[in-house]
């Protein structure tokens, strides 16, 4: 069963908010449905990285994903998943200048995340949770 997020994602060891529900929600439907274990993975990544992470996209309905030109097998899609996921398994973080992008990419790779680097965002996903090979890639 998918993790229907009703509140925010907080630290695993305290009440500090790491991700607000509203920033993870589909921009079209407002739904936050995460693959089991993905919320915990996000919390751990944020705690280890130790810096703010501005979300540009997380959960997407299949309809919204198509509207914005997302990949047809996107791990962001929660309602009609291409890989049999039970919710979103990807997040995009705004890319900042300086060392931020390098530090985030390095941290995510070290923790087993798949990483895609674009001009304005960094895509992070946990495809390994559904037995897909981790990957590092760039957007053309």
N, C-alpha and C positions, 0 to 999 in steps of 0.2 A: 504494500500500500504506500502511496506517495505521502510525503510530509506536506500537509496543508499548513502553511505558516500563518498563524493568526496574530502573532506579535512580532517583535523584532528579534534579531539574532544577537544574543548577548555573549559575554565571555563565558567560557566553560567553568570558570572559577569565581564568578562574581556578576554583579548587575550591569556592568558597563556595556552600553549598546555598541555593537560592532557594525551592524548593518540594519537600517530601518526597513520595515516591511514595504513601505511605499517605494523605496528605491529598487527593490527586487521585483516588484509587481509588473505584470504586462501593461504596457502603456495604453493598450486598447481595452482590455477587459478588467484590469485591476486584480487579476488572479495571481496568487503566489503558490505555485505547486512545485516542490522540489523533489528530486529523486531521493529515496531513502539514504541518509548519511551525508547528503550534500551540504545541508545547513551546518553540520558539525565540521565538515571539511573547510567550509568558508570561515567559520569561527577560528579554527586552528591556523589557517593561512594568515588571517588578519592579525592574530596575536603574535605569530612568529615574525611577520613582516614589520609590525610595530609602527606603521605609518598610516595616515588616512588613505582610504581608497574610494574614489568617487565613481560610483556605478553609472555606466551609460546604458546598460541593458543586462537583463537577467532572464526572467520568464517571458516567453512570447507564445501567444496562440499561433497555430499554424497559419491562420488568416493574416495576422499582423506580420508574421515572419515573411510571408509572401509579399505583402504590401511594401515592406521596406527593402526587399531584395535580398533577404537572408538566404543562406544556403538551404537547399531543399532537404538536406539531412541534418539540419542544425540541431545541436544539443541544447539549444535554448528553448525549443518547442516542448510544451508541457501537455498539450491536449491530443495531438495526433503524432506521436513520436516515430521517427524513422528507424530507431534502433531498439524499440521495445522498452525504453525508459519509462519510469513512472512519474516523471516530472522533469523540470529543467535540470541540466547537469553542466551548465556553462554560465559564465558571467563575463561581461566586458567592463574594463576599468579605464577611465580617462587617462590617456598618456600625457605625462607632464615632462617638461624639459629638464635637462640636467641628468643627474645620476638616478633619479627616481625610477625611470623605465628599466634601466639596467638592473637596479637592485630588486625590483619586483619580479622581473623575468628570472633572475638568478634564484631568488627565494622560491618561486613557484616550481621551477625545474628541479631544484634540490628536494622539494617535497613530493615530487611525482606527478605534478600537474602537467597537462598539455598546454602549450602556449602558442598563440598566434599574435604576431606584432604587426600592427597597422600604423598609419601615420598619426591617427588621432586617438586610438585606443589599443588596449592589450586584452586579447581574448584569453580566458583561462577556463579550462574544463577538466573534468575528472573522467574521461572516457575509459580509463583503466578500471573504473568501478563496474563497467559493463563488458569487460574483457576485450576492449579494443586497445590496440597498441598506442602508448603515449607518443606524442608528436610535437615537434617544434616547427613552426612555419611562419611565413610572411604573407601579407596580403599584397597583391600586385597593383 
